[in-house]
Amino acid sequence: MSSVKLCSVKLNDGFFMPMLGFGTSAPNKVAKSEVEEAVMKAIDVGYRHFDSAYLYLNEEEIGRAIQKKIADGSVKREDIFYTSKVWGTFLRPELVQTSLEISLRKLQLSYVDLYLIHIPIPLKPGEELFPKDEHGELIFDTVDLCATWEAMEKCKDSGLAKSIGVSNFNHKQLERILDKPSLKYKPVCNQVECQPYLNQSKLLEFCKSQDIVLTAYAALGSNSGKEWLSKNNPVLLEDPVLSAIAARHRRTPAQVALRYQLQRGVVALAKSFNEERIRENFQALDFQLTPEDMESLDSLNRNIRYFVDPL
């Protein structure tokens, strides 16, 4: 059995996705070489699911790390589950595959395991990731996301992406895709911010009813090192309830926050560039929270977002 199936969830198209993934978005102050090193360390620790995007500008480094670990015999390509995302400037149907091909060239891969629409907000195509007019206002584009989805389906049919899904979609935006006439493939997942202060219980319930996996980014909260992060939020990993549960289990608050998602059936992305924490976070697979723990963590929900909409 491929190691991708270990601790994995079966997607609605029959492929398997590891429940615990390694997130790779990083503030500008993190050197790209650190991302490459972190991915190699993560593979050594046991991670097989890696999440990146065109936007993160680090796919060359991630590709190098994966190729090095394939070359030294640590993994085979089929052991790795790799996710990329099409950015808002490529949401015109004729640009979707172009974006994927750019990512594949950088990665030195022939396919991605999962390709997501990164945001449901079309932006003016071009070199700029955040195109702005002379007043500093973002320039949007007019694109029917159902047409974008048809282009995603073609990426799956061509074999360039094994599975396709969405990110940062709300209930209504998901329904627009699901209700599309002549829908060929449903999204396999919706990747959103999800952590104990924003547990997305209603969206999770809807996704489960549609056989769509919810994937949690910012599952550990987040520091304020990025420009689009909300400032002055409480630090999730210092929460007293989370800390008390961690102490009872002799675990870290981060391990508990990740385990919380896994036990809800949510795929969790853990992100760290520190070797010890990369190892610790992976150990979220090794213990169980009690029903009482889960209730206590559910009660932390207070609609606090760490990621404010950059748009």
N, C-alpha and C positions, 0 to 999 in steps of 0.2 A: 504493500500500500504506500502511495506517495505520502511524504510527510505533510503535504498541504492538507490532507484529510484529518490529521490529528487535531483534536480540539477545534473542529471546523463546523461551519453551518452550511447546509445544502441550500444553494440559491435556486430561485424559481426556474432557471434554465438548466439545472442539473449539475452545474459546476459547484465546487466546494471552496469556501472562503474561510481562512483561519480566523478564529474569534478575537485573537489578540494581534494587533498590527503595530508596526513601528512608523510613527509620523516623522516627517522630514522637513516640514516648513521651519525656517529659522530666521531670527532677526538678522539684519545686515551685518551686525558686529560678529556673528559667527562665521568664521572663515569657511569657504566651500570645502577646503581640505578636511575640516573637522567633520563635515557631513559624510564624506567618503569613509573616513576612519570609523565613524559611529555606525555606519551601515555594516561594515566588515565585522565590527565587534558584536553587533546585534545578530548577525548570522552565526557567529561563533557561540553566542549564548543560546541560540535556538529559534530566534524569530525567523519566520518565513514569509510574512505578509508585510509589504513595504508600500507606503502611501506617499505619493508625491503629486506634482502637477506642473504644467507648463509655467504657471505663475511663479513657482518657487525658484526657478532659474538654477536648479541644482541637478538636473537629470543626467548631465554628463558625468558628474561625480558619482551619483548613485549607480549609473551604468558601469563605471569603472570598478566600483566596489563589488558589484554582482559578478562581473566578468573575472575579477581576480579570485573570488571564492569558488567560481566554477572551475577555473584553471587549476586551483590547488586541490581540487577534489572534495572540497567541503560540501558542496551542493551541486545538484543538476538544475538545469533551467526549469524543469517541471516541478521541482520542489518549491520554487519561489512563486508567490502570488503578488504580482505588481499592479498597482493602481496608478493611473494618470488621469488628468482632467483637462477638458477643453475650456480655455478661458473665454471671457465675454467678448473679446475682440474677434473671435473665430466662430461665432454662433450662426453666421449665414451658412445655409446648407452646403454651399460649394466650398466652404473653408474648413469644415469639421475634419475631414480626412487629411487635409493638408497639415493641420495642427498635430494630428496623431502621428503622421509620418515624420514631422520635425522631431517630436519626442522620441520616436523609435530610433531615429538616426543618432540622436544624442545618447540614448541608452545602449546602443549596439544590440538591440533586441528585434526579433521579427514580429512579435505581438506583445500586447499587454493583456493581463488577465482581466482587468476591469478598467473601463473608460467611463468617466462621469462628465456630465455637464456641470461645470464648477459653480456657476451662479445662474439664476434664471433671469439675468439682466444683460441684454445685448448692448455691447459698446461699439463705438465706431472702429471698423477694422483698420489695421495699420501697425506700425512698429511699437507705438506707445501702449503700455499695459493699461494705463489710466489716461486715455485721451482727454485733453481739456481745451476749452476755447480760451480766447484772450482774457476773459474775466476769471479764469481758473475754475470754471464750471465743467463738470464731466460732460462729454459728448456721447449721447446714447445712440443706439441704432434701432431700426424698426425691423424686427424679425419675429416671425411666428415660431414659437418654440416647438410646435408640433412638426413643422418642417425641419427644424434642427434635429428633432428626435428621429425623423425618417433617415437623416444622414447618419445618425448614430447607428441605426439598424443596419445600414449598408456597411459600416465599419465591422459590425459583428459578422455579417454575411461574408465579407471579404476575408475574414480570419485575422484581421489586424487587431481586433479586440475579441476576447472570448466572451466577455459579459459586458453589459452596458447598464448605466444607472445615472442617478442625479445627485446633486449636492445643494444644500441650502434651499431646498424647495419646501414650501408649506403645503398644507392639506389641499388647498384649492389648486395650486400649481401642479401638484401630483395628479389630481383628478383630471386636469386638462389633458395630460398625456394619456392617462388610463381610459378616458372617454373618447379618445381620438378614433374616428372611423378608420377601419383597416389597420388597426394597431397590430404590428407583427410580433414585437417583443415587449413585454412589460419591463420597466426598470427593475433590476434585481435588488437595488439598495438605494437608500437616501442618506447621504452623509451630512450630518448637521452638528452644531455645537450641542453637547449633551453632557451634563455633569450634575452632581447632587443639588446644586442651587438652581439648575434649569434641567429638570429630568425628562421633559418632553413626553410626559405620559400619554397625552391625547394623541400626539403624532405617532408615538410608538404603537398605540392601540390600532390606529388606522392602518399603519404600515403592516402590522401583523395580519390584519383582516384581509389585506391584499397580497399576502405572501411576499412582502418587500422587507428586506433586512434594514434595520436602522443601524447606521455606523456613527459612533460618537467621536468627534474631534474635540479638543480642549477637555478631554475626560478628566484631566487633573487640574482644571481651572487653567490659569495662564498668568505669566508675569506680564508686566506692562512694557515690555521691550519693543513692541511693534506699534507703528503709528495708528493702526486701526483698532487697537485694544482699548477697551473702556478703562479709564483711570479710577482710582479710589474705590475699587471693589474690595470686599473682604477677601483675604487669602484663603481659598478653599482648603488647602492642606493644613491650615492651622485651625480649622473648625473644631470646637471642643467635642462635639458628638462623634465626628469622624475619628478624632484622636483617641477618644475613649474606646471605641470599637477596635481600633488598631492596637491599643495597649492590651486589651483583653485577649486578642489573638496573637500577640507578639509579632505584629506585622507593622509595616509603615502605613501612614495615612494614604499614600499614593497607591499602595497595593490594595487597600480597602476600596478606594474610589474606582479602581479598575475592576475589582472583583464584583462590585455592585452592578456594573454594567453587564458583565458576563452572565451573571445570574438572572438578569432581566431578559436575556436573549439578545442583548445589544453587542455588536462588534465594537471593541474599544481600541482606539489608537493611543499608544503610549509614546511620549516623545521626551528624549533626553540625549544630551551629547556627553554625559558623564558615565564612564564605564560601570561604576558601581551601581548607579541608578538604573542603567540599562538592564543590568542583571537582576536587580531587585524587582523592577517592574514586571519582568517576565515571570517572576514567582507568584504573580496574581493567579496563575493557573493551578497553584498547588494547595489551595485551602478552600474552605466553605464558610460563607456567612450564614448565620441562623435566620429563621423567619423574623425574629425580633430585631435583629440587626438591620434587615432589609426594610422593615417598617420604620425604624428610626431614621434610616438614610432617606427613605421616601419623604419623611416629614421635613427634610431640609429644603425642599423645593420652594423657591421664593422668586422665580422669574428673573434671576440675575444673569445677565449675559456678560461674558468676558470679551467677546468679539462684537463690537458695534459694527453695523453695516458700513463697509468702507465706501459705499456708494451713496 
